[in-house]
């Protein structure tokens, strides 16, 4: 914990952001730890190099050239955006496994499909008069059947 605090203090020292108390603590830590003192010297060298560095001036047509480069890029589709977000996957082994799983699940679902029972035929309402006619017809048929059975038996 002391080293992390001291490393943070080294960066702030190089930036010139330490007060007198923190500067005294850091000087004591640097005197006690040679590795920390080396890190402080390297950090100070980086900060001095950054202070001395002067960037190149921006050309007057920078914005126009940047806009032209952006417009020259092909329009990205949602698929290319999604592909850029997903890590490259190796679909080789997954594709046959997925198809086999799909076939297995489909087979199980199709073998266990319950057939819906056929709808019962609609029952028509029969009036009392029609019911009497049907009963009379059935009685007549039964009588004819008995006569036929008696006549056939007597002929034998």
C-alpha positions as CSV (number, residue, x, y, z in Angstrom):
1,X,0.0,0.0,0.0
2,X,2.9,2.3,0.8
3,X,4.4,1.7,-2.6
4,X,1.2,2.4,-4.5
5,X,0.8,5.6,-2.5
6,X,4.4,6.6,-3.2
7,X,4.0,5.8,-7.0
8,X,1.0,8.1,-7.0
9,X,3.0,10.7,-5.2
10,X,5.8,10.3,-7.7
11,X,3.4,11.1,-10.6
12,X,2.0,14.1,-8.7
13,X,5.6,15.3,-7.8
14,X,6.6,15.2,-11.5
15,X,3.5,17.2,-12.3
16,X,4.3,19.7,-9.5
17,X,1.2,19.0,-7.5
18,X,2.6,18.0,-4.1
19,X,2.4,20.2,-1.0
20,X,5.3,20.5,1.4
21,X,4.2,17.7,3.8
22,X,3.7,15.2,1.0
23,X,7.0,16.3,-0.6
24,X,8.8,15.6,2.7
25,X,7.1,12.1,2.9
26,X,8.1,11.3,-0.6
27,X,11.7,12.4,-0.2
28,X,11.9,10.1,2.9
29,X,10.4,7.2,0.9
30,X,12.8,7.8,-2.0
31,X,15.8,7.8,0.3
32,X,14.7,4.5,1.8
33,X,13.9,2.7,-1.5
34,X,16.3,2.7,-4.5
35,X,13.7,1.2,-6.9
36,X,11.2,3.9,-6.0
37,X,13.9,6.6,-6.5
38,X,14.7,5.2,-9.9
39,X,10.9,5.2,-10.8
40,X,10.8,8.9,-9.6
41,X,13.7,9.8,-11.8
42,X,12.2,8.1,-14.9
43,X,8.8,9.7,-14.3
44,X,10.4,13.1,-14.0
45,X,12.3,12.5,-17.2
46,X,9.0,11.6,-19.0
47,X,7.3,14.7,-17.7
48,X,10.3,17.0,-18.7
49,X,10.3,15.4,-22.2
50,X,6.6,16.0,-22.5
51,X,7.0,19.6,-21.4
52,X,9.8,20.2,-24.0
53,X,7.8,18.5,-26.8
54,X,6.0,20.7,-29.3
55,X,3.5,19.1,-31.5
56,X,3.3,19.8,-35.2
57,X,0.9,22.5,-36.3
58,X,-2.5,21.4,-37.6
59,X,-2.8,22.0,-41.3
60,X,-5.6,24.4,-42.3
61,X,-7.4,21.8,-44.4
62,X,-7.4,19.1,-41.7
63,X,-11.1,19.2,-41.1
64,X,-11.9,19.0,-44.8
65,X,-9.6,16.1,-45.4
66,X,-10.9,14.3,-42.3
67,X,-14.5,14.8,-43.4
68,X,-13.6,13.5,-46.9
69,X,-12.0,10.4,-45.5
70,X,-15.0,9.7,-43.3
71,X,-17.4,10.1,-46.2
72,X,-15.3,7.8,-48.4
73,X,-15.7,4.9,-45.9
74,X,-18.4,2.4,-46.8
75,X,-21.6,2.6,-44.8
76,X,-21.5,0.1,-42.0
77,X,-24.5,-2.3,-41.8
78,X,-25.9,-3.6,-38.6
79,X,-24.4,-7.0,-39.3
80,X,-20.9,-5.7,-39.6
81,X,-21.4,-3.7,-36.4
82,X,-22.6,-6.9,-34.6
83,X,-19.7,-8.9,-36.1
84,X,-17.3,-6.3,-34.8
85,X,-18.7,-6.6,-31.3
86,X,-18.7,-10.4,-31.2
87,X,-15.4,-12.2,-30.9
88,X,-14.5,-14.4,-33.9
89,X,-16.2,-17.7,-33.2
90,X,-15.3,-21.0,-34.7
91,X,-18.5,-22.4,-36.0
92,X,-17.0,-25.6,-37.4
93,X,-17.8,-28.0,-34.5
94,X,-20.8,-26.1,-33.3
95,X,-22.8,-26.3,-36.5
96,X,-23.1,-30.1,-36.7
97,X,-23.8,-30.3,-33.0
98,X,-26.5,-27.6,-33.3
99,X,-28.1,-29.4,-36.2
100,X,-28.1,-32.8,-34.4
101,X,-29.7,-31.2,-31.4
102,X,-32.3,-29.5,-33.6
103,X,-33.1,-32.9,-35.2
104,X,-33.3,-34.7,-31.8
105,X,-35.6,-32.0,-30.3
106,X,-37.8,-32.0,-33.4
107,X,-38.1,-35.8,-33.4
108,X,-39.1,-35.8,-29.7
109,X,-41.7,-33.1,-30.2
110,X,-43.2,-34.8,-33.2
111,X,-43.3,-38.2,-31.5
112,X,-45.2,-36.8,-28.5
113,X,-47.6,-34.6,-30.3
114,X,-51.1,-35.4,-29.0
115,X,-53.6,-35.8,-31.7
116,X,-56.7,-33.7,-31.2
117,X,-59.8,-35.8,-31.0
118,X,-62.1,-35.5,-33.9
119,X,-65.0,-33.3,-33.3
120,X,-68.2,-35.1,-32.5
121,X,-70.8,-34.8,-35.2
122,X,-73.3,-32.2,-34.5
123,X,-76.5,-33.7,-33.0
124,X,-79.6,-32.5,-34.9
125,X,-82.6,-31.8,-32.9
126,X,-85.3,-34.3,-33.5
127,X,-89.0,-33.3,-33.1
128,X,-91.4,-35.6,-31.3
129,X,-93.3,-36.3,-34.5
130,X,-90.1,-37.5,-36.2
131,X,-89.2,-39.6,-33.2
132,X,-92.6,-41.3,-33.4
133,X,-92.1,-42.0,-37.1
134,X,-88.7,-43.5,-36.5
135,X,-90.1,-45.7,-33.7
136,X,-93.0,-46.8,-35.9
137,X,-90.6,-47.6,-38.8
138,X,-88.3,-49.7,-36.4
139,X,-91.4,-51.6,-35.1
140,X,-92.4,-52.3,-38.7
141,X,-88.9,-53.5,-39.6
142,X,-88.9,-55.8,-36.5
143,X,-92.3,-57.2,-37.5
144,X,-91.1,-57.9,-41.1
145,X,-87.9,-59.5,-39.7
146,X,-90.0,-61.8,-37.5
147,X,-92.3,-62.7,-40.4
148,X,-89.4,-63.4,-42.7
149,X,-87.7,-65.6,-40.0
150,X,-91.0,-67.5,-39.5
151,X,-91.6,-68.0,-43.2
152,X,-88.1,-69.1,-43.9
153,X,-88.2,-71.6,-41.1
154,X,-91.5,-73.1,-42.3
155,X,-90.1,-73.5,-45.8
156,X,-87.2,-75.6,-44.6
